[in-house]
Amino acid sequence: MAKKILIKPMMTEKSEHLSENMGKYTFVVDKKANKIEIKKAIEDMYQVSVEAVNTAIMPSKSKVRNTKSGLIRGRVAAYKKAVITLSEGEEIDFFGDI
């Protein structure tokens, strides 16, 4: 169930800053999942206790690429992201022993 709700963790500069300094982790989640389902999925998958879940639906964006044959127009799909706040002293290790 957790694998259907949690799609992937977001690895951006802003999400890295939040995880290092504030104990908040960012995930791309299923658009139909609510905060309670996301909280249960995180707790089951990573064995941590979640204090808060904040969600946002990110809109799609149009992109244009310049190629030899001309302009290629396309769209980046919309997605839902969740910012998870963990209890004090807990953390999620995505990379293991790399």
N, C-alpha and C positions, 0 to 999 in steps of 0.2 A: 504493500500500500504506500509506503514512504517513497518508493522509487517512482511511483506515478505522480506524486504531489511535488517532490523536489526534483527539478530538472537538472540544475547544476549550480555550483557556487559562483558568484561573480568575483573576478579577479581584476579589479581596477585600482588605480591609485587612491581614489577616495575610499573604497571599501577596505583596502589594506590599512589605511590610516585609522578608520573606525575600529577595525579588529585589534590593532596593536594598542591603541590608546584608550578605547572606551569599552571594549568587550562586546562590540556589535558585529554581526556577520551578515552578509548580504547573499541572498539566493535568488535564482530565477525559479519561479514556481508555476504550477498549472493555473491557468486563468480562472478556473471554476472553484479552486480551493479557497476556503475561508480561513480566518486566523486560527481558529481552534484546531482544524485539521493540520495546518502548517505546524503549529506548536507540537502536536502529538507526533508528527512525522520526524521533526528534528530531535525530539527527546528519544524516540525509538531508535533512530539511526545512529546518533552520536553519543547516547547515554549521558546527556547533560540536562540541567534544569533550565527552562526558559522562563524569563520574567515577563518579557513583552514582545509582541509581534506588530510591526508596522508594515503596511502593504501599500503599493502604488502601481497603477497600470501605466506603463510607459507607452506613449503613442508610436505609431509607425512613422518612418521617415523616408522621404524620397531621396534617392541617390542617383548621381549622374557620373558616368565614366567616359573619358575620352579615349578612343581607340583609332586604329588606322582606318577602319571602315566607317567611322563617324561616332556619334554619341550613342551610348547605351543607357537607357533610363530604366530604373528599377525601384523597388521598395524594400526596406528592411521591416520585417514583421513586428507587430506590437507584441509586448510581453508583460507579464506581471512580476514584480520583484518584491521580496520581503526582507526587511531588516530585522534581525533577531537580536534581542538583548539577553545575554546570559546572566546567571547569578554571579555574584562577586567571587572571584578566584577561579572560575571555570573558563576553559578555552577549548576550541576545536582545532585539531591539528590536521589540516588537509593533506600535507605533503609527507607525513610519516617520518621515516629515517633517511631522507634524501641527503 
